[in-house]
Amino acid sequence: MGIISKLFGAESGPELAEWIAALGGTVTCRETFAARAAVYGPFGKISPRLIAALKERGVDRLYSHQSEAAQCAMEGRDVVAVTPTASGKTLCYNIPVADAVIADKNACALYIFPTKALAQDQLTELSELSAALGGPIKAFTYDGDTAKQARAKARGEANVVITNADMLNTGILPHHTRWARFFRNLRYIVVDELHTYRGIFGSHAANLFSRLERICAFYGAKAVFICCSATIANPGGHAEALTGRKVHVVSGNGAPSPRKEFMIYNPAVINKQSGLRRSSLFETARISSYAMSRGVSTIIFTRTRAGVELLLKYLRRELARRGLDPNLVTGYRGGYLPAERRAVELALREGRLLGVVSTNALELGVDIGSLDLVVLNGYPGSIASTWQQIGRAGRRGASSLAVMVASALPIDQFIASKPQWFLGSPTELARIDPLNPYIRVAHVKCASFELPFTEDETFGGEYPEEILEYLARHGVLHKSRRSERAAYHWQDASYPAAEFSMRSATSDTYAITDVSSGRQKVIGTIDRHSAPTQLFPGAVYFHGGEGYVARELDADGMRCLVEKAETGYYTEGESSVRISVNEEFASAGSFGWGEVTLAVTPNFFKKIKLSTHENIGTGEISLPEEEMETTACWIVLPSSSGGKAETEAANGLANLIRNVAPMFLMCDAGDIQVTTRPRAPVINRGAIFIADNIPGGVGLAEGVYELKGKLLRACLEAIRSCGCQDGCPACAGASGAFPGFKKKVGELIGEILEGAC
């Protein structure tokens, strides 16, 4: 019996749209994706012993992408396999690794995963494969949850070490001498979920892999990179930017795919004047609770930790009301203890749960068994993530259904009104900038700590001599010339790998400190440039499913003091921005791209009701200006733009860009800063700036510059497709600026496109 039959008593499912429409909203999209048969490839040169073990475990044939990726790796070629979720990418790397261990018991492999859940999942998979082979593979996880005794055993015995980028940065590379046996025998480096290594995290990872390769070279190892990724637009280029090597791209998916249905549901408008809609969170809960009450196994994705807790509370109440055990649904997110997360994963695999509410923590390839229904509370933020989440259902060959419930956010409303744009668009480009000066300096320091540099040595394909000289002048490194080449040796007392986070560009971070009980307890951190607009006095902060109110932002002590509080709302900080161009890297028509100084002054905040996203109040922020150097793309406005109407139209276009750009850049809205200047310094004309909201930039502004025509055409499409009369927050901003405001914004876009693209 398929899911449509389970829910509505008819496999064809005409009642489905009717039932959801009865909620009062609109089904703006309903697509059916037909089942696809498998395409197979040969076992090739794989050891007969391994082939027998695979067949014992039910793998009688390899999918074409598994066969191609494994053979490439075994031939010594770096490879990236890019196929959808649930396509069996694990065998792309487990096969060559197991084959190497069979041939040489000393052969080693390093597995790098973005989450601990994936590491645990892989440990189970490897253990079962090793048992089928007679036990040659000794696999260990090595992360923050690993006990001290187990760490020593991993260093001394492991064939396969499963870790994450953070532990590789702080716990393995700086102590490489204790891993000498492992690095001497390292054959493969596995990087799974490659698409997650983007933005700041990806820029750090590229430098981390340069450090890793440097240490491998020191021990005489030439390991092959095997990368796996969800579908993104630039898998080969992204893998090469991360690893610094040419890679073979395997993109043909040979795995079978069951029939899938996909719907977009837009909740009803409850206030026509303001455009306010019913809460997507509660509509998500209504759909999910109905499905679970009928025995449909369901996974619900939401973008925030607070959303997880609110949905979980509502769903348990509904299940209890219907006479079912409320504990049949649970939550899964960051902040849960490792043991709690493992218990949830096991319960899902064994079918002991009807549902789970998760952030994107379960978006990745953790084995959670077979689920029938996926409900997305809002657009996940990128096309790639959306397909990943949709793919979490129907993983064992059964048909499945996915429903995206649009939130009131502008990006959701754009997709709800233009579903064909979502369905027909390629996935986004993953962007990084390994040369970000803040990130590069941090990793050159770490690399110097690990091994001395010589003056003609490259790092990540570049000569770091300028950085090395700077560090030598400031006493961090000692420069010596005992041979023809100068060498730089670490001499500082610090431990550089502990001085920065892999998730922020600089080491300047505020410690978020809970003072509720009278004692001070650090519960998190936030980078210096984000703190003033996110943790100003009076800001609401969520951590571990609980709400806190910020009481003080201590710039001298780099602390933010918070207290537990139940508020029913969250806050959004607003700020005024000054921007000046320091250097232009490139220009084309009305567009430019270069280095800028961004000065941000927080000035007020909005209180947004959790349940409806209504603005229920405002307040002032009294904090000093923060400056940073970053990169920006700018659009020089037509010379006729100077009056009030033209200024308002420019602000409308800025609002559109702010809403639409994240769909092209694979980033969050907060990762970019969009602002208008009536007369920008250096340019001496009115301009709209789209800046990386990250010190040094990570390639987002460059991405806007490259995609300028496509981005503006999407903005034009967004404003034309919006159902509002003369502007609204989902398109050009609040209406009423002047009669014909919406039309004027469209004309401005057309003028820029006509003259520059």
URTA-V792960 format. One record per helix or strand. SS is the DSSP state (helix for helix, strand for strand). FROM is the first residue (numbers start at 1). LEN is the number of residues. Records with the same first field share a line. If there is no record, write none. Layout:
SS: FROM-LEN  FROM-LEN
//
This chain:
helix: 3-6  14-8  48-9  64-11  90-14  116-18  148-10  165-20  194-3  199-20  235-9  280-14  305-17  326-3  338-12  360-3  383-8  410-8  419-6  437-14  465-9  496-3  528-7  644-22  669-3  700-7  708-14  741-16
strand: 26-8  36-1  40-2  62-2  79-4  108-5  139-3  160-4  186-6  224-6  248-3  257-1  260-7  269-3  276-2  298-5  329-4  355-4  373-5  400-7  453-2  458-2  462-2  477-4  487-4  509-6  521-7  540-4  546-9  559-6  569-20  591-19  615-6  626-11  672-6  687-6
//
